[in-house]
């Protein structure tokens, strides 16, 4: 009996080790003809990637049935830039849209990266995609739930970038992105994403105000309040009130006060405004 349990434990350990060797996103391709290519992408074996694609260019179009990715989006997920670059050189579609998430590979590239450390900004992917002809104005107009019951939010590349990094925003705009284009869902603007952003939201917000001259008096989004089903317009004052609530005396508080003074100087009324958030 002891020998049996030892064998079971050994088998489990071997299974765990084998799973660790291959990323789960690569395993998703296992039952497709692009599995060998996916493995080469993971290993960044560029010669093998080239040989496989040149022998069958249709491999670039294969979609894994689990996540909806192709090998180009796989390279992005794995953050293997050399594989990503090679695939585009070999003719991968820079406008690939995941049929499950409806997100373009450019939208997915507007994100934080884990290499070399978490929350890294890596602009190489969006630069290369734009150089190869990626559409910077593709939009997932509305929130939706896929057939598996997973919820996906409306977005665009400029909306994603506006919450993350100023240089990313500038690269997209230079590449033709419209920084004023609202989503159909809630009529949310890229400026609203900047106001909800992370540590760089002050510089991105100021860029929208000072350089892009956004309309500071128009609604930034429209929310449907439940259970009354009432549509409520939200303005810059509401966003400042919720997303810039720093403790008094902190650097964030000082920057917020300075931002409020700038907005007041441009005619935004904070004194008599009835907050909706």
Backbone as CSV, one residue per row, in Angstrom:
resi,resn,N_x,N_y,N_z,CA_x,CA_y,CA_z,C_x,C_y,C_z
1,UNK,0.825,-1.201,0.000,0.000,0.000,0.000,0.864,1.258,0.000
2,UNK,1.955,1.227,0.798,2.846,2.386,0.847,3.470,2.641,-0.516
3,UNK,3.837,1.545,-1.204,4.434,1.682,-2.542,3.433,2.324,-3.498
4,UNK,2.163,1.934,-3.384,1.109,2.481,-4.241,0.985,3.984,-4.053
5,UNK,0.915,4.413,-2.787,0.784,5.846,-2.519,2.006,6.623,-2.986
6,UNK,3.181,6.010,-2.850,4.398,6.664,-3.331,4.349,6.861,-4.835
7,UNK,3.823,5.844,-5.528,3.703,5.940,-6.987,2.693,7.019,-7.380
8,UNK,1.595,7.102,-6.632,0.576,8.123,-6.914,1.161,9.517,-6.714
9,UNK,1.859,9.694,-5.588,2.479,10.996,-5.302,3.502,11.344,-6.363
10,UNK,4.285,10.352,-6.787,5.284,10.580,-7.836,4.609,11.016,-9.138
11,UNK,3.504,10.334,-9.478,2.786,10.668,-10.709,2.234,12.085,-10.666
12,UNK,1.692,12.461,-9.494,1.160,13.822,-9.343,2.267,14.852,-9.471
13,UNK,3.403,14.564,-8.848,4.544,15.480,-8.917,5.029,15.646,-10.349
14,UNK,5.069,14.537,-11.077,5.499,14.604,-12.474,4.520,15.405,-13.317
15,UNK,3.230,15.261,-13.011,2.204,16.012,-13.742,2.346,17.497,-13.489
16,UNK,2.594,17.848,-12.211,2.762,19.260,-11.850,3.981,19.840,-12.559
17,UNK,5.079,19.074,-12.555,6.310,19.530,-13.200,6.098,19.724,-14.684
18,UNK,5.396,18.759,-15.315,5.168,18.866,-16.756,4.281,20.048,-17.088
19,UNK,3.298,20.330,-16.210,2.413,21.483,-16.452,3.188,22.792,-16.334
20,UNK,4.148,22.817,-15.407,4.931,24.028,-15.218,5.802,24.327,-16.422
21,UNK,6.155,23.302,-17.151,7.031,23.482,-18.300,6.317,24.180,-19.448
22,UNK,5.001,24.059,-19.495,4.250,24.611,-20.619,3.155,25.536,-20.109
23,UNK,3.187,26.765,-20.562,2.199,27.749,-20.140,0.796,27.297,-20.527
24,UNK,-0.170,27.551,-19.661,-1.545,27.122,-19.905,-2.107,27.706,-21.194
25,UNK,-1.665,28.907,-21.543,-2.142,29.539,-22.780,-1.642,28.803,-24.014
26,UNK,-0.501,28.132,-23.877,0.020,27.297,-24.964,-0.784,26.005,-25.032
27,UNK,-1.112,25.442,-23.875,-1.889,24.201,-23.810,-3.239,24.367,-24.498
28,UNK,-3.788,25.574,-24.473,-5.070,25.826,-25.136,-5.030,25.476,-26.628
29,UNK,-3.836,25.486,-27.216,-3.681,25.184,-28.642,-3.477,23.691,-28.914
30,UNK,-3.497,22.884,-27.869,-3.088,21.481,-27.989,-3.883,20.705,-29.028
31,UNK,-5.158,20.989,-29.146,-5.994,20.247,-30.100,-6.149,20.973,-31.429
32,UNK,-5.245,21.891,-31.710,-5.262,22.612,-32.994,-3.987,22.310,-33.760
33,UNK,-3.998,22.611,-35.029,-2.809,22.339,-35.842,-1.707,23.375,-35.609
34,UNK,-1.995,24.402,-34.803,-0.996,25.431,-34.495,-0.272,25.157,-33.174
35,UNK,-0.441,23.963,-32.631,0.162,23.653,-31.329,1.684,23.737,-31.372
36,UNK,2.304,23.180,-32.407,3.773,23.242,-32.517,4.238,24.694,-32.654
37,UNK,3.477,25.486,-33.382,3.822,26.899,-33.531,3.676,27.618,-32.197
38,UNK,2.644,27.305,-31.454,2.442,27.927,-30.134,3.618,27.596,-29.209
39,UNK,4.095,26.360,-29.270,5.236,25.960,-28.436,6.505,26.702,-28.858
40,UNK,6.661,26.892,-30.160,7.830,27.628,-30.654,7.766,29.094,-30.247
41,UNK,6.565,29.657,-30.245,6.366,31.036,-29.803,6.739,31.173,-28.332
42,UNK,6.326,30.204,-27.528,6.648,30.248,-26.101,8.162,30.184,-25.877
43,UNK,8.832,29.333,-26.631,10.285,29.163,-26.463,11.079,30.281,-27.142
44,UNK,10.382,31.106,-27.926,11.026,32.129,-28.751,12.065,31.510,-29.676
45,UNK,11.692,30.349,-30.215,12.509,29.672,-31.232,12.128,30.275,-32.583
46,UNK,12.781,31.358,-32.938,12.375,32.140,-34.109,12.574,31.382,-35.411
47,UNK,13.595,30.551,-35.484,13.807,29.746,-36.691,12.657,28.768,-36.888
48,UNK,12.248,28.127,-35.788,11.140,27.180,-35.877,9.833,27.906,-36.204
49,UNK,9.631,29.077,-35.612,8.443,29.875,-35.923,8.397,30.164,-37.417
50,UNK,9.515,30.617,-37.956,9.567,30.949,-39.386,9.340,29.726,-40.260
51,UNK,9.966,28.607,-39.923,9.815,27.387,-40.713,8.363,26.904,-40.724
52,UNK,7.729,26.936,-39.575,6.346,26.461,-39.476,5.387,27.356,-40.256
53,UNK,5.560,28.669,-40.127,4.666,29.598,-40.816,4.882,29.543,-42.329
54,UNK,6.129,29.434,-42.738,6.403,29.361,-44.182,5.899,28.065,-44.797
55,UNK,5.815,27.026,-43.981,5.281,25.763,-44.490,3.758,25.769,-44.527
56,UNK,3.141,26.615,-43.691,1.676,26.716,-43.666,1.271,28.056,-43.057
57,UNK,1.073,29.041,-43.910,0.732,30.395,-43.444,-0.617,30.440,-42.732
58,UNK,-1.475,29.427,-42.984,-2.784,29.381,-42.335,-2.676,29.200,-40.815
59,UNK,-1.507,28.776,-40.349,-1.312,28.604,-38.906,-1.498,29.923,-38.156
60,UNK,-1.219,31.021,-38.847,-1.368,32.338,-38.223,-2.823,32.669,-37.924
61,UNK,-3.739,31.976,-38.596,-5.164,32.266,-38.444,-5.859,31.334,-37.459
62,UNK,-5.133,30.320,-36.989,-5.745,29.340,-36.083,-6.069,30.001,-34.747
63,UNK,-7.254,29.716,-34.245,-7.712,30.286,-32.973,-7.919,29.172,-31.966
64,UNK,-7.368,29.350,-30.775,-7.597,28.312,-29.762,-9.036,28.418,-29.267
65,UNK,-9.681,27.286,-29.035,-11.116,27.291,-28.715,-11.435,27.711,-27.284
66,UNK,-10.425,27.856,-26.448,-10.668,28.180,-25.043,-10.678,29.685,-24.797
67,UNK,-9.604,30.359,-25.241,-9.480,31.792,-24.956,-9.778,32.677,-26.164
68,UNK,-9.828,32.075,-27.354,-10.071,32.860,-28.562,-8.826,33.514,-29.120
69,UNK,-7.659,33.140,-28.615,-6.399,33.751,-29.064,-5.872,33.084,-30.331
70,UNK,-5.097,33.843,-31.099,-4.265,33.249,-32.136,-2.819,33.329,-31.640
71,UNK,-1.864,32.901,-32.460,-0.485,32.856,-31.966,0.099,34.253,-31.732
72,UNK,-0.392,35.252,-32.458,0.095,36.618,-32.230,-0.338,37.101,-30.846
73,UNK,-1.599,36.913,-30.520,-2.060,37.331,-29.190,-1.461,36.448,-28.100
74,UNK,-1.124,35.210,-28.447,-0.417,34.347,-27.499,0.952,34.938,-27.168
75,UNK,1.683,35.371,-28.192,2.994,35.981,-27.970,2.880,37.217,-27.087
76,UNK,1.802,37.972,-27.265,1.563,39.147,-26.427,1.283,38.726,-24.986
77,UNK,0.435,37.724,-24.811,0.111,37.236,-23.470,1.353,36.734,-22.749
78,UNK,2.217,36.040,-23.486,3.453,35.514,-22.905,4.517,36.593,-22.740
79,UNK,4.252,37.755,-23.355,5.210,38.874,-23.341,6.546,38.471,-23.964
80,UNK,6.456,37.716,-25.044,7.643,37.308,-25.793,7.736,38.191,-27.042
81,UNK,8.389,39.315,-26.883,8.372,40.330,-27.932,9.014,39.848,-29.221
82,UNK,10.105,39.102,-29.136,10.775,38.656,-30.357,9.879,37.732,-31.174
83,UNK,9.127,36.875,-30.497,8.159,36.027,-31.208,7.052,36.879,-31.815
84,UNK,6.595,37.850,-31.061,5.548,38.774,-31.513,6.002,39.494,-32.783
85,UNK,7.214,40.012,-32.743,7.787,40.740,-33.881,7.936,39.827,-35.087
86,UNK,8.427,38.619,-34.863,8.627,37.666,-35.966,7.305,37.297,-36.627
87,UNK,6.281,37.089,-35.840,4.976,36.732,-36.389,4.411,37.848,-37.264
88,UNK,4.584,39.082,-36.839,4.123,40.206,-37.658,4.935,40.301,-38.949
89,UNK,6.227,40.047,-38.863,7.069,40.047,-40.060,6.628,38.970,-41.042
90,UNK,6.105,37.871,-40.513,5.680,36.741,-41.349,4.240,36.879,-41.843
91,UNK,3.595,37.991,-41.483,2.259,38.250,-42.025,1.099,38.107,-41.066
92,UNK,1.367,38.001,-39.755,0.266,37.950,-38.792,-0.562,39.229,-38.880
93,UNK,-1.854,39.100,-38.651,-2.785,40.218,-38.794,-2.688,41.166,-37.598
94,UNK,-2.230,42.409,-37.809,-2.133,43.370,-36.698,-3.491,43.851,-36.214
95,UNK,-4.555,43.491,-36.957,-5.914,43.878,-36.570,-6.735,42.676,-36.099
96,UNK,-6.031,41.646,-35.639,-6.740,40.461,-35.128,-7.680,40.855,-33.993
97,UNK,-8.901,40.323,-34.060,-9.898,40.561,-33.013,-10.297,39.219,-32.418
98,UNK,-10.145,39.105,-31.114,-10.509,37.882,-30.418,-12.014,37.668,-30.544
99,UNK,-12.461,36.542,-31.101,-13.900,36.335,-31.312,-14.692,36.145,-30.020
100,UNK,-14.016,35.875,-28.926,-14.704,35.695,-27.646,-14.787,37.014,-26.879
101,UNK,-13.666,37.716,-26.764,-13.634,38.968,-25.997,-13.988,40.188,-26.842
102,UNK,-13.910,40.048,-28.172,-14.133,41.126,-29.144,-13.052,42.212,-29.080
103,UNK,-12.006,41.982,-28.306,-10.914,42.949,-28.175,-9.895,42.734,-29.287
104,UNK,-9.378,43.840,-29.813,-8.298,43.749,-30.792,-6.984,43.498,-30.066
105,UNK,-5.995,43.018,-30.807,-4.689,42.782,-30.194,-4.073,44.108,-29.748
106,UNK,-4.407,45.208,-30.425,-3.910,46.519,-30.008,-4.504,46.918,-28.658
107,UNK,-5.787,46.682,-28.456,-6.402,46.976,-27.156,-5.708,46.166,-26.070
108,UNK,-5.480,44.887,-26.346,-4.834,44.031,-25.345,-3.395,44.461,-25.070
109,UNK,-2.770,45.105,-26.053,-1.382,45.560,-25.871,-1.294,46.806,-24.998
110,UNK,-2.411,47.482,-24.807,-2.445,48.673,-23.948,-2.714,48.230,-22.517
111,UNK,-1.654,47.813,-21.861,-1.804,47.215,-20.538,-0.510,47.341,-19.755
112,UNK,-0.559,46.950,-18.490,0.660,46.777,-17.713,1.259,45.418,-18.071
113,UNK,2.583,45.343,-18.046,3.284,44.086,-18.333,3.969,43.569,-17.072
114,UNK,4.272,42.275,-17.071,4.922,41.646,-15.922,6.425,41.494,-16.087
115,UNK,6.911,41.769,-17.304,8.348,41.684,-17.546,8.918,43.083,-17.726
116,UNK,10.034,43.439,-17.111,10.824,42.586,-16.209,10.257,42.515,-14.796
117,UNK,9.228,43.336,-14.505,8.596,43.324,-13.190,7.153,43.766,-13.343
118,UNK,6.289,43.415,-12.384,4.876,43.801,-12.487,4.678,45.312,-12.656
119,UNK,3.645,45.657,-13.425,3.250,47.049,-13.689,4.266,47.794,-14.559
120,UNK,4.965,47.035,-15.387,5.875,47.654,-16.354,5.076,48.191,-17.541
121,UNK,5.483,49.347,-18.046,4.926,49.883,-19.286,5.890,49.522,-20.410
122,UNK,5.418,48.734,-21.372,6.240,48.323,-22.512,5.545,48.802,-23.786
123,UNK,6.121,49.819,-24.398,5.485,50.463,-25.548,5.856,49.833,-26.885
124,UNK,6.733,48.843,-26.866,7.193,48.238,-28.121,6.058,47.576,-28.887
125,UNK,5.139,46.974,-28.165,4.065,46.228,-28.816,3.123,47.156,-29.585
126,UNK,2.683,48.245,-28.946,1.750,49.127,-29.651,2.455,49.869,-30.783
127,UNK,3.708,50.221,-30.575,4.458,50.890,-31.647,4.529,49.992,-32.884
128,UNK,4.871,48.733,-32.663,5.014,47.798,-33.772,3.678,47.521,-34.445
129,UNK,2.633,47.357,-33.667,1.314,47.119,-34.236,0.866,48.286,-35.106
130,UNK,1.081,49.498,-34.623,0.702,50.678,-35.404,1.531,50.779,-36.680
131,UNK,2.817,50.464,-36.581,3.682,50.466,-37.771,3.185,49.471,-38.813
132,UNK,2.608,48.368,-38.340,2.135,47.305,-39.236,0.692,47.535,-39.699
133,UNK,0.094,48.651,-39.273,-1.231,48.995,-39.781,-2.399,48.701,-38.873
134,UNK,-2.155,48.517,-37.583,-3.263,48.285,-36.655,-4.191,49.495,-36.606
135,UNK,-5.478,49.231,-36.529,-6.485,50.294,-36.469,-6.576,50.830,-35.040
136,UNK,-6.150,52.085,-34.810,-6.168,52.624,-33.449,-7.552,53.037,-32.971
137,UNK,-8.546,53.011,-33.873,-9.886,53.488,-33.509,-10.923,52.368,-33.426
138,UNK,-10.466,51.125,-33.447,-11.410,50.025,-33.247,-11.942,50.089,-31.814
139,UNK,-13.253,49.889,-31.661,-13.892,50.019,-30.351,-14.788,48.814,-30.062
140,UNK,-14.734,48.334,-28.834,-15.772,47.432,-28.325,-16.827,48.366,-27.739
141,UNK,-17.890,48.586,-28.497,-18.821,49.670,-28.170,-19.620,49.465,-26.887
142,UNK,-19.967,48.210,-26.587,-20.851,47.955,-25.448,-20.360,46.797,-24.585
143,UNK,-20.719,46.834,-23.307,-20.468,45.693,-22.434,-21.276,44.503,-22.958
144,UNK,-20.781,43.301,-22.704,-21.543,42.119,-23.110,-21.113,40.911,-22.286
145,UNK,-21.920,39.883,-22.315,-21.623,38.615,-21.658,-21.466,37.549,-22.737
146,UNK,-20.340,36.830,-22.717,-20.117,35.809,-23.742,-20.907,34.545,-23.431
147,UNK,-20.816,33.558,-24.318,-21.636,32.350,-24.164,-21.269,31.528,-22.936
148,UNK,-20.071,31.760,-22.396,-19.653,31.062,-21.180,-20.074,31.810,-19.915
149,UNK,-20.712,32.965,-20.099,-21.171,33.734,-18.964,-20.158,34.734,-18.432
150,UNK,-19.056,34.936,-19.160,-18.035,35.896,-18.737,-18.389,37.302,-19.217
151,UNK,-18.240,38.267,-18.331,-18.613,39.652,-18.617,-17.421,40.410,-19.200
152,UNK,-17.664,41.140,-20.285,-16.613,41.920,-20.936,-17.069,43.376,-21.050
153,UNK,-16.151,44.286,-20.762,-16.505,45.700,-20.752,-16.177,46.391,-22.073
154,UNK,-16.991,47.362,-22.422,-16.729,48.197,-23.590,-15.412,48.922,-23.402
155,UNK,-14.668,49.099,-24.495,-13.368,49.765,-24.372,-12.790,50.063,-25.754
156,UNK,-11.669,50.751,-25.752,-10.876,50.988,-26.960,-9.426,51.129,-26.530
157,UNK,-8.533,51.172,-27.486,-7.113,51.319,-27.151,-6.852,52.633,-26.410
158,UNK,-7.466,53.721,-26.877,-7.215,55.023,-26.259,-7.849,55.091,-24.862
159,UNK,-8.957,54.386,-24.654,-9.546,54.326,-23.318,-8.623,53.576,-22.355
160,UNK,-8.091,52.451,-22.817,-7.177,51.671,-21.971,-5.929,52.481,-21.646
161,UNK,-5.333,53.075,-22.673,-4.084,53.821,-22.492,-4.264,55.029,-21.580
162,UNK,-5.420,55.661,-21.674,-5.653,56.887,-20.905,-5.658,56.653,-19.402
163,UNK,-5.872,55.424,-19.005,-5.835,55.092,-17.577,-4.443,54.658,-17.123
164,UNK,-3.501,54.544,-18.080,-2.220,53.927,-17.751,-1.000,54.820,-17.890
165,UNK,-0.828,55.406,-19.096,0.473,56.012,-19.378,0.338,57.114,-20.427
166,UNK,0.948,58.256,-20.164,0.841,59.397,-21.068,1.530,59.140,-22.405
167,UNK,2.709,58.553,-22.377,3.419,58.280,-23.633,2.617,57.329,-24.508
168,UNK,1.972,56.363,-23.885,1.122,55.432,-24.631,-0.007,56.181,-25.326
169,UNK,-0.601,57.119,-24.618,-1.672,57.940,-25.191,-1.149,58.719,-26.389
170,UNK,0.012,59.346,-26.239,0.580,60.156,-27.311,0.923,59.311,-28.539
171,UNK,1.440,58.108,-28.317,1.772,57.215,-29.434,0.513,56.852,-30.213
172,UNK,-0.561,56.542,-29.499,-1.815,56.190,-30.163,-2.382,57.362,-30.951
173,UNK,-2.338,58.534,-30.353,-2.850,59.720,-31.047,-2.025,60.005,-32.300
174,UNK,-0.714,59.895,-32.178,0.160,60.085,-33.342,-0.157,59.056,-34.419
175,UNK,-0.573,57.866,-33.980,-0.922,56.804,-34.921,-2.331,56.913,-35.467
176,UNK,-3.059,57.959,-35.069,-4.385,58.208,-35.629,-5.549,57.997,-34.691
177,UNK,-5.297,57.667,-33.434,-6.399,57.456,-32.486,-7.133,58.764,-32.202
178,UNK,-8.437,58.677,-32.099,-9.277,59.838,-31.794,-9.452,59.948,-30.284
179,UNK,-8.848,60.942,-29.638,-8.914,61.048,-28.172,-10.249,61.586,-27.652
180,UNK,-11.166,61.889,-28.559,-12.468,62.424,-28.153,-13.602,61.416,-28.390
181,UNK,-13.281,60.286,-28.996,-14.302,59.308,-29.375,-14.863,58.590,-28.156
182,UNK,-16.174,58.715,-27.957,-16.832,58.084,-26.808,-17.296,56.669,-27.152
183,UNK,-17.415,55.858,-26.111,-17.994,54.538,-26.263,-19.504,54.668,-26.351
184,UNK,-20.131,53.764,-27.075,-21.593,53.755,-27.082,-22.113,53.438,-25.674
185,UNK,-21.419,52.501,-25.006,-21.792,52.145,-23.638,-21.556,53.329,-22.699
186,UNK,-22.615,53.852,-22.124,-22.551,54.952,-21.155,-21.963,56.248,-21.712
187,UNK,-21.674,56.271,-23.025,-21.085,57.461,-23.641,-19.807,57.898,-22.906
188,UNK,-19.043,56.935,-22.466,-17.814,57.230,-21.717,-16.725,57.739,-22.656
189,UNK,-16.040,58.797,-22.234,-14.981,59.394,-23.043,-13.612,58.911,-22.576
190,UNK,-12.581,58.991,-23.428,-11.224,58.676,-22.986,-10.780,59.551,-21.815
191,UNK,-11.247,60.786,-21.784,-10.915,61.687,-20.678,-11.419,61.122,-19.350
192,UNK,-12.586,60.477,-19.376,-13.108,59.872,-18.151,-12.211,58.736,-17.689
193,UNK,-11.598,58.012,-18.627,-10.656,56.947,-18.261,-9.419,57.531,-17.600
194,UNK,-8.965,58.676,-18.112,-7.808,59.343,-17.511,-8.098,59.724,-16.065
195,UNK,-9.294,60.223,-15.820,-9.674,60.649,-14.472,-9.804,59.468,-13.502
196,UNK,-10.042,58.286,-14.035,-10.167,57.086,-13.196,-8.859,56.303,-13.120
197,UNK,-7.797,56.865,-13.692,-6.558,56.131,-13.876,-5.774,55.803,-12.625
198,UNK,-4.535,55.394,-12.858,-3.661,54.939,-11.786,-2.718,56.071,-11.355
199,UNK,-1.485,55.745,-11.058,-0.575,56.726,-10.469,-0.247,57.891,-11.403
200,UNK,-0.424,57.681,-12.722,-0.093,58.743,-13.677,-1.298,59.593,-14.073
201,UNK,-2.396,59.470,-13.339,-3.617,60.125,-13.794,-3.543,61.649,-13.780
202,UNK,-2.699,62.215,-12.930,-2.596,63.673,-12.913,-1.986,64.185,-14.220
203,UNK,-0.889,63.591,-14.650,-0.248,64.078,-15.872,-1.084,63.777,-17.107
204,UNK,-1.783,62.653,-17.111,-2.638,62.331,-18.263,-3.858,63.258,-18.280
205,UNK,-4.446,63.477,-17.121,-5.592,64.397,-17.011,-5.203,65.797,-17.461
206,UNK,-4.068,66.279,-17.001,-3.604,67.615,-17.394,-3.317,67.700,-18.890
207,UNK,-2.842,66.610,-19.461,-2.590,66.586,-20.905,-3.898,66.746,-21.679
208,UNK,-4.936,66.046,-21.227,-6.240,66.178,-21.889,-6.772,67.605,-21.783
209,UNK,-6.522,68.234,-20.647,-7.024,69.598,-20.438,-6.180,70.625,-21.192
210,UNK,-4.868,70.547,-21.037,-3.972,71.585,-21.557,-3.636,71.427,-23.036
211,UNK,-3.439,70.185,-23.479,-2.992,69.968,-24.860,-4.115,69.538,-25.799
212,UNK,-5.062,68.774,-25.287,-6.153,68.291,-26.138,-7.408,69.150,-26.025
213,UNK,-7.395,70.059,-25.050,-8.502,71.019,-24.907,-9.876,70.358,-24.892
214,UNK,-10.008,69.319,-24.069,-11.294,68.630,-23.992,-12.369,69.577,-23.471
215,UNK,-13.609,69.287,-23.857,-14.752,70.059,-23.389,-15.009,69.698,-21.933
216,UNK,-14.760,70.617,-21.037,-14.865,70.351,-19.604,-16.277,70.478,-19.067
217,UNK,-17.197,70.913,-19.914,-18.567,71.124,-19.438,-19.556,70.115,-19.997
218,UNK,-19.069,69.190,-20.840,-19.964,68.166,-21.361,-19.948,66.943,-20.442
219,UNK,-21.003,66.114,-20.476,-21.015,64.896,-19.647,-19.866,63.970,-20.056
220,UNK,-19.226,63.353,-19.070,-18.145,62.420,-19.351,-18.658,60.987,-19.468
221,UNK,-19.826,60.745,-18.938,-20.479,59.442,-19.071,-21.916,59.563,-18.606
222,UNK,-22.699,58.565,-18.954,-24.102,58.515,-18.534,-24.334,57.162,-17.884
223,UNK,-24.774,57.165,-16.639,-24.993,55.905,-15.929,-26.481,55.647,-15.761
224,UNK,-26.808,54.366,-15.755,-28.191,53.940,-15.567,-28.354,53.509,-14.121
225,UNK,-29.020,54.332,-13.342,-29.170,54.040,-11.921,-30.298,53.028,-11.692
226,UNK,-29.971,52.018,-10.921,-30.950,50.994,-10.566,-31.363,51.141,-9.099
227,UNK,-32.575,50.784,-8.707,-33.591,50.120,-9.544,-34.494,51.088,-10.295
228,UNK,-34.245,52.387,-10.188,-35.149,53.376,-10.797,-35.021,53.426,-12.314
229,UNK,-33.909,52.853,-12.849,-33.646,52.877,-14.289,-33.511,54.301,-14.816
230,UNK,-33.014,55.181,-13.964,-32.863,56.592,-14.303,-31.480,56.858,-14.914
231,UNK,-31.451,57.552,-16.024,-30.187,57.905,-16.669,-29.639,59.178,-16.029
232,UNK,-28.392,59.122,-15.583,-27.776,60.254,-14.894,-26.478,60.642,-15.582
233,UNK,-26.359,61.905,-15.939,-25.138,62.408,-16.569,-24.102,62.760,-15.504
234,UNK,-22.877,62.306,-15.735,-21.789,62.582,-14.797,-20.783,63.529,-15.437
235,UNK,-20.328,64.492,-14.664,-19.433,65.525,-15.161,-18.076,65.441,-14.463
236,UNK,-17.169,66.291,-14.892,-15.813,66.250,-14.355,-15.810,66.443,-12.840
237,UNK,-16.732,67.251,-12.325,-16.812,67.459,-10.869,-17.065,66.136,-10.133
238,UNK,-17.942,65.295,-10.703,-18.251,64.010,-10.076,-17.014,63.113,-10.037
239,UNK,-16.273,63.109,-11.136,-15.074,62.270,-11.208,-14.001,62.741,-10.233
240,UNK,-13.845,64.052,-10.125,-12.873,64.595,-9.162,-13.282,64.209,-7.746
241,UNK,-14.565,64.301,-7.472,-15.084,64.018,-6.128,-14.825,62.570,-5.702
242,UNK,-14.948,61.632,-6.629,-14.809,60.219,-6.302,-13.376,59.712,-6.455
243,UNK,-12.733,60.049,-7.567,-11.453,59.429,-7.893,-10.227,60.233,-7.450
244,UNK,-10.476,61.397,-6.837,-9.362,62.216,-6.349,-9.542,62.540,-4.862
245,UNK,-10.055,61.594,-4.136,-10.337,61.812,-2.705,-9.120,61.424,-1.857
246,UNK,-8.102,62.274,-1.901,-6.877,62.028,-1.141,-6.959,62.656,0.246
247,UNK,-6.235,62.078,1.155,-6.200,62.610,2.516,-5.530,63.978,2.538
248,UNK,-6.096,64.865,3.298,-5.585,66.239,3.367,-4.117,66.253,3.801
249,UNK,-3.333,67.054,3.104,-1.919,67.184,3.431,-1.015,66.298,2.601
250,UNK,-1.585,65.290,1.903,-0.774,64.400,1.076,-0.457,65.056,-0.260
251,UNK,0.504,64.465,-0.982,0.879,64.996,-2.292,-0.292,64.924,-3.257
252,UNK,-1.057,63.806,-3.165,-2.227,63.661,-4.021,-3.263,64.737,-3.765
253,UNK,-3.441,65.095,-2.502,-4.395,66.148,-2.138,-3.957,67.496,-2.711
254,UNK,-2.656,67.794,-2.591,-2.133,69.063,-3.108,-2.304,69.154,-4.626
255,UNK,-2.033,68.047,-5.304,-2.184,68.034,-6.763,-3.648,68.187,-7.153
256,UNK,-4.525,67.587,-6.356,-5.956,67.684,-6.645,-6.450,69.117,-6.497
257,UNK,-6.002,69.792,-5.448,-6.408,71.186,-5.242,-5.929,72.065,-6.395
258,UNK,-4.727,71.790,-6.855,-4.178,72.542,-7.982,-4.991,72.280,-9.246
259,UNK,-5.394,71.023,-9.424,-6.215,70.656,-10.581,-7.573,71.336,-10.508
260,UNK,-8.163,71.356,-9.332,-9.470,72.008,-9.156,-9.380,73.500,-9.476
261,UNK,-8.312,74.141,-9.038,-8.126,75.565,-9.343,-8.018,75.796,-10.840
262,UNK,-7.319,74.881,-11.524,-7.199,74.997,-12.986,-8.574,74.868,-13.632
263,UNK,-9.349,73.878,-13.175,-10.683,73.670,-13.741,-11.589,74.865,-13.476
264,UNK,-11.484,75.423,-12.291,-12.274,76.627,-11.977,-11.916,77.776,-12.892
265,UNK,-10.624,77.915,-13.171,-10.174,79.009,-14.047,-10.697,78.851,-15.469
266,UNK,-11.100,77.618,-15.796,-11.638,77.347,-17.126,-13.163,77.293,-17.117
267,UNK,-13.746,77.748,-16.004,-15.197,77.893,-15.954,-15.961,76.733,-15.359
268,UNK,-15.261,75.749,-14.778,-15.959,74.613,-14.165,-16.418,75.018,-12.768
269,UNK,-17.714,74.861,-12.507,-18.316,75.316,-11.248,-18.277,74.203,-10.196
270,UNK,-17.528,74.421,-9.136,-17.489,73.478,-8.027,-18.313,73.973,-6.838
271,UNK,-18.589,75.249,-6.794,-19.240,75.843,-5.615,-20.703,75.442,-5.478
272,UNK,-21.444,75.503,-6.579,-22.876,75.221,-6.505,-23.253,73.896,-7.160
273,UNK,-22.266,73.073,-7.410,-22.537,71.831,-8.139,-23.157,70.781,-7.219
274,UNK,-24.190,70.104,-7.712,-24.833,69.017,-6.971,-24.237,67.694,-7.435
275,UNK,-23.404,67.118,-6.591,-22.688,65.898,-6.966,-23.631,64.704,-7.135
276,UNK,-23.303,63.888,-8.130,-24.135,62.732,-8.452,-23.428,61.418,-8.172
277,UNK,-22.195,61.539,-7.689,-21.441,60.336,-7.331,-20.869,60.512,-5.926
